Amino acid sequence: MVVEIELFGQLQSQVPRCQTLQIEESTTIKEVALRLGINLNFVGLMFLNGVQCEEDELITTDGRLCFFPFMSGG
């Protein structure tokens, strides 16, 4: 399967902002993050094909995975 990954905010400083990965079926989002060197302690939201997801969810189809850092402001 192929998954497109996009990082936002300060997560972009860890790895390239956009990339494409070839992954095995039933790979978790956490496994993708570890493969890319993304520290999940800095990830506030994750979306798979436009739907919010959790790190232990399986990626079962080609798609787009987005990682967003925690937001702050006032």
C-alpha positions in Angstrom: 0.0 0.0 0.0 1.0 3.6 -0.5 0.4 6.3 2.1 1.0 10.0 1.6 2.2 11.7 4.8 2.0 15.4 5.6 3.4 17.1 8.7 2.2 20.5 10.0 3.6 23.1 12.4 6.9 22.4 14.3 6.7 18.7 13.3 8.0 19.8 9.9 11.4 20.4 11.5 11.8 16.7 12.4 11.4 15.2 8.9 10.4 16.4 5.4 6.9 18.0 5.3 5.4 15.8 2.6 6.5 12.3 1.6 5.1 9.0 0.3 5.8 5.6 1.9 5.2 2.1 0.7 3.8 0.1 3.7 2.7 -3.4 4.5 -1.0 -4.1 5.0 -2.3 -3.6 8.5 0.5 -1.2 9.6 -0.5 1.0 12.5 -0.2 4.8 12.5 2.3 4.5 15.3 4.5 2.2 13.2 4.5 4.8 10.4 5.4 7.6 12.9 8.3 5.5 14.3 9.6 4.7 10.8 9.7 8.4 10.0 11.3 9.4 13.3 8.2 11.4 14.5 8.0 11.7 18.2 4.3 11.1 19.0 4.7 13.0 22.3 4.6 16.2 20.2 1.6 15.1 18.0 -1.8 16.5 19.1 -4.0 15.3 16.2 -3.7 12.7 13.5 -6.0 12.3 10.5 -6.2 9.4 8.1 -8.1 10.2 4.9 -9.7 13.2 6.6 -10.9 11.3 9.7 -9.4 11.9 13.1 -7.6 8.7 14.3 -5.5 7.3 17.1 -1.9 5.9 16.9 -3.0 2.3 17.3 -5.4 2.3 14.4 -4.5 0.2 11.3 -4.0 1.6 7.9 -6.0 -0.7 5.6 -6.0 1.2 2.3 -3.9 3.7 0.3 -4.5 7.2 1.6 -3.3 10.3 3.3 -2.0 10.6 6.8 -1.6 14.0 8.5 0.1 14.8 11.8 -0.6 18.0 13.6 1.3 19.3 16.7 -0.5 20.4 19.9 -2.0 23.8 19.4 -1.6 26.8 21.8 -2.7 30.3 21.8 -4.9 32.7 23.5 
